[in-house]
Amino acid sequence: MLNRLTPIADASLRGLHPRSIEGSEKIRRLLECARENQCVFHRGLNTEVDLESAQLERIDDDELIFMASNFEKDSRAQVFLNFSLEGRPYFFCNDTNGSDQ
């Protein structure tokens, strides 16, 4: 059994969803649309039962910068976020860099 801190492999994540968007250009365009439309990204609830949410502030070549609200600091190697754009839900997973920014 995987423990909570064990990263989930890409292939396993793809198997959870009927469709996936692949290719860095397509993913970047989707994230740019989400940023331009000020989409709210959600992770879940923290221990205070507050909704953990974030907005995408910047897209760099090798990282995404979010302005997060109610996120608790933890040692997870991955963060799972979902958002909706034009009525369509999206889910994605990204490695964390451990930054407190």
Secondary structure, DSSP 4 states (H G I P E B T S, - for coil): ---TTSPPPHHHHHTTSS----SHHHHHHHHHHHHHTTPEEEEEE-TT-PEEEEEEEEE-SS-EEEEEESPPP---SEEEEEEEETTEEEEEEEE------
